[in-house]
Amino acid sequence: MKVLVAVKRVVDANVKVRVKADGSGVDLANVKMSINPFDEIAVEEAVRLKEQGVASEVVVVSCGPAACQETLRTAMAIGADRGVLVETDAALEPLAVAKLLKALIDKEAPQLVILGKQAIDDDCNQTGQMLAALAARPQATFASQVEIVDGKARVTREIDGGLETVQLALPAIVTTDLRLNEPRYATLPNIMKAKKKPLDTTTPAQLGVDVTPRLATLRTVEPAGRAAGVKVPDVATLVAKLKNEAKVI
């Protein structure tokens, strides 16, 4: 069984994001970039399926500039077998990424596609669902456990009311939640091995996909700072402030 995993290059989760002075976007100059944490969980899950003998090959794909090769090498150091970079400098929206992944699904024919449930930069939580619709494949989102049983995927999902277990006929799409697993650290020997693993490069044009943005960002601003708290002498004063000043009751 071939597993395809999508990974995104994002600003490292430990970096404080800064907005450009002109408000045109986020300042990425000299900023540490990393693999999206949810996508890292997806890679780890695919590698575990291979270690269990369920998967025969793990292919990682990233869409973006040439610098995404570093993200793919990180995924291959975790244990993926090879990488595919869809190279483009365009600002990719979730639908465009879903269409690119659909084109790669047609080419690679994986039985299972695993994605992070969302990226920590835009928090869209859309690509996996759009991909499932485009590829006409069953989907399970927010996975906290994945098992392949009798040629079917049994997925435990995190929902508002607790947990839900669904069974999908393969081929299928799965998006990972935070509690699915704990990604391993890439060891130095595996990092060196990853440099020799195959990495193919293609473009949206070669895949026949139009990635022209449908949305325009007018301005980017930082969130307003939190106001300092105040102490109140009693419950009555608290209720009065909530009603008259905060207007939440």
C-alpha positions as CSV (number, residue, x, y, z in Angstrom):
1,M,0.0,0.0,0.0
2,K,1.3,3.4,-1.0
3,V,0.8,6.3,1.4
4,L,0.9,9.9,0.2
5,V,1.5,12.6,2.8
6,A,1.2,16.4,2.2
7,V,3.5,18.7,4.2
8,K,3.7,22.5,4.3
9,R,6.5,24.8,5.1
10,V,5.4,27.3,7.8
11,V,6.9,29.7,10.3
12,D,8.3,27.7,13.2
13,A,5.7,27.4,16.0
14,N,8.1,28.9,18.6
15,V,8.7,32.1,16.5
16,K,6.8,35.3,17.3
17,V,5.3,36.3,14.1
18,R,5.8,39.9,13.0
19,V,3.7,41.9,10.5
20,K,5.5,44.0,7.8
21,A,5.6,47.7,8.4
22,D,3.5,48.3,5.3
23,G,0.9,45.8,6.4
24,S,1.3,43.7,3.2
25,G,1.9,40.5,5.0
26,V,4.0,38.6,7.5
27,D,7.7,39.3,7.7
28,L,9.6,36.2,6.8
29,A,13.0,37.7,6.6
30,N,15.5,35.7,8.7
31,V,12.7,33.7,10.3
32,K,13.1,30.0,11.1
33,M,10.8,27.9,9.0
34,S,9.7,24.3,9.9
35,I,7.4,21.6,8.8
36,N,3.8,22.2,9.9
37,P,3.3,20.4,13.2
38,F,0.1,18.6,12.1
39,D,1.8,17.5,8.9
40,E,4.7,16.2,10.9
41,I,2.2,14.0,12.8
42,A,0.9,12.8,9.4
43,V,4.4,11.8,8.3
44,E,5.0,10.0,11.6
45,E,1.8,8.0,11.2
46,A,2.6,7.0,7.6
47,V,6.1,5.9,8.7
48,R,4.5,3.8,11.6
49,L,2.2,2.1,9.1
50,K,5.2,1.2,7.0
51,E,7.0,-0.1,10.1
52,Q,4.0,-2.3,10.9
53,G,4.2,-3.8,7.4
54,V,0.9,-2.2,6.3
55,A,2.4,0.4,3.9
56,S,5.1,-0.4,1.3
57,E,6.0,3.2,0.4
58,V,5.6,6.6,1.9
59,V,5.7,9.6,-0.5
60,V,5.8,13.1,0.8
61,V,4.7,16.1,-1.3
62,S,5.0,19.8,-0.7
63,C,3.7,22.8,-2.7
64,G,5.5,26.0,-2.7
65,P,8.9,27.7,-3.4
66,A,12.2,25.8,-3.9
67,A,12.9,26.2,-0.2
68,C,10.3,23.6,0.5
69,Q,12.9,21.0,-0.4
70,E,14.2,21.5,3.1
71,T,10.8,20.6,4.5
72,L,10.7,17.5,2.3
73,R,14.2,16.4,3.4
74,T,13.0,16.7,7.0
75,A,10.0,14.5,6.3
76,M,12.3,12.0,4.6
77,A,14.6,12.1,7.6
78,I,11.7,11.0,9.7
79,G,11.2,8.0,7.5
80,A,9.5,8.9,4.2
81,D,10.9,7.1,1.1
82,R,10.9,9.9,-1.4
83,G,9.6,13.4,-2.0
84,V,7.8,15.4,-4.6
85,L,8.0,19.2,-4.8
86,V,5.3,21.1,-6.8
87,E,7.4,24.3,-7.2
88,T,5.7,27.6,-7.4
89,D,6.1,31.1,-6.0
90,A,2.4,31.8,-6.2
91,A,0.4,32.3,-3.0
92,L,-1.4,29.0,-2.8
93,E,-4.9,28.9,-1.4
94,P,-6.4,25.6,0.0
95,L,-8.4,24.9,-3.2
96,A,-5.3,25.3,-5.3
97,V,-3.3,22.9,-3.1
98,A,-6.2,20.4,-3.2
99,K,-6.2,20.5,-7.0
100,L,-2.4,20.0,-7.1
101,L,-2.7,17.0,-4.7
102,K,-5.6,15.6,-6.8
103,A,-3.3,15.7,-9.8
104,L,-0.6,13.9,-7.9
105,I,-3.1,11.3,-6.7
106,D,-4.0,10.6,-10.3
107,K,-0.3,10.2,-11.1
108,E,0.9,8.3,-7.9
109,A,-2.3,6.3,-7.2
110,P,-1.8,6.0,-3.4
111,Q,-4.3,3.9,-1.4
112,L,-4.1,6.3,1.6
113,V,-3.5,10.1,1.7
114,I,-2.7,11.7,5.1
115,L,-2.7,15.4,5.7
116,G,-2.5,17.6,8.8
117,K,-5.9,18.8,9.7
118,Q,-4.8,22.4,9.3
119,A,-1.7,24.6,8.9
120,I,-0.6,26.8,11.8
121,D,-0.1,29.8,9.5
122,D,-3.6,30.2,8.0
123,D,-5.6,27.8,10.1
124,C,-7.9,27.1,7.2
125,N,-8.7,23.4,7.8
126,Q,-10.0,23.0,4.3
127,T,-7.5,21.2,2.1
128,G,-8.2,17.6,3.2
129,Q,-11.9,18.0,2.8
130,M,-11.6,19.7,-0.6
131,L,-9.2,17.0,-1.8
132,A,-11.6,14.3,-0.7
133,A,-14.4,16.0,-2.7
134,L,-12.2,16.4,-5.8
135,A,-10.9,12.9,-5.7
136,A,-14.3,11.4,-4.8
137,R,-12.7,9.5,-1.9
138,P,-14.1,8.8,1.6
139,Q,-12.6,11.0,4.3
140,A,-12.0,10.9,8.0
141,T,-10.9,14.2,9.6
142,F,-9.4,15.0,13.1
143,A,-8.0,11.5,13.4
144,S,-6.6,10.5,16.9
145,Q,-6.1,6.8,15.9
146,V,-5.7,5.1,12.5
147,E,-5.7,1.3,11.9
148,I,-5.8,-0.6,8.7
149,V,-8.0,-3.7,9.2
150,D,-9.0,-6.1,6.4
151,G,-8.1,-3.6,3.7
152,K,-10.1,-0.8,5.3
153,A,-9.1,2.2,7.4
154,R,-10.6,2.3,10.9
155,V,-10.3,5.9,12.2
156,T,-11.1,7.3,15.6
157,R,-12.1,10.9,15.3
158,E,-12.1,13.7,17.8
159,I,-15.5,15.4,17.8
160,D,-17.2,17.9,20.1
161,G,-19.0,15.2,22.1
162,G,-15.9,13.0,22.5
163,L,-14.7,10.3,20.1
164,E,-16.2,8.7,17.0
165,T,-15.0,5.7,15.1
166,V,-15.6,5.4,11.4
167,Q,-14.5,2.8,8.8
168,L,-13.5,3.8,5.4
169,A,-13.1,1.8,2.2
170,L,-9.7,2.4,0.7
171,P,-8.5,4.5,-1.1
172,A,-9.3,7.2,1.4
173,I,-8.2,10.6,2.8
174,V,-7.3,11.1,6.5
175,T,-6.5,14.4,8.3
176,T,-4.6,14.2,11.6
177,D,-5.3,15.7,14.9
178,L,-2.8,16.6,17.6
179,R,-3.2,13.4,19.7
180,L,-2.7,10.9,16.9
181,N,1.0,10.4,17.8
182,E,4.2,12.0,19.0
183,P,6.6,12.6,16.0
184,R,10.1,11.2,16.5
185,Y,13.2,13.3,16.3
186,A,15.2,12.9,13.1
187,T,18.6,11.4,14.0
188,L,21.8,12.6,12.3
189,P,22.3,9.3,10.4
190,N,18.7,9.6,9.0
191,I,19.2,13.2,8.1
192,M,22.3,12.2,6.1
193,K,20.4,9.4,4.5
194,A,17.5,11.8,3.6
195,K,19.9,13.8,1.5
196,K,20.3,10.8,-0.9
197,K,16.7,9.9,-1.2
198,P,15.0,10.8,-4.5
199,L,13.2,14.2,-4.7
200,D,11.3,14.9,-7.9
201,T,10.3,18.5,-8.9
202,T,7.3,19.4,-11.0
203,T,5.2,22.6,-11.5
204,P,1.5,23.4,-11.5
205,A,1.6,23.9,-15.2
206,Q,3.0,20.4,-15.8
207,L,0.2,19.0,-13.6
208,G,-2.3,21.1,-15.6
209,V,-3.5,23.0,-12.6
210,D,-4.3,26.7,-12.5
211,V,-3.2,28.1,-9.1
212,T,-4.2,31.8,-9.7
213,P,-5.4,33.2,-6.3
214,R,-9.1,33.9,-6.0
215,L,-8.7,36.1,-2.9
216,A,-6.7,39.3,-2.4
217,T,-5.3,40.2,1.0
218,L,-6.0,43.9,1.5
219,R,-4.1,44.4,4.7
220,T,-2.4,42.4,7.5
221,V,-2.5,43.8,11.1
222,E,-1.4,42.4,14.4
223,P,-4.2,41.6,16.9
224,A,-4.9,44.2,19.5
225,G,-3.0,43.9,22.7
226,R,-4.9,42.6,25.8
227,A,-5.9,45.3,28.3
228,A,-4.8,45.0,31.9
229,G,-7.1,43.4,34.3
230,V,-8.8,45.1,37.3
231,K,-9.7,43.9,40.7
232,V,-13.3,44.4,42.0
233,P,-14.4,44.4,45.6
234,D,-17.4,42.2,45.3
235,V,-19.6,40.1,43.0
236,A,-22.1,42.9,42.6
237,T,-19.4,45.2,41.1
238,L,-18.2,42.4,38.8
239,V,-21.7,41.8,37.5
240,A,-22.2,45.6,37.0
241,K,-19.0,45.8,35.0
242,L,-19.9,42.8,32.8
243,K,-23.3,44.3,32.1
244,N,-22.5,48.0,31.7
245,E,-18.9,48.1,30.4
246,A,-18.2,44.7,28.8
247,K,-21.8,44.3,27.8
248,V,-21.6,40.5,27.8
249,I,-24.6,39.9,30.0
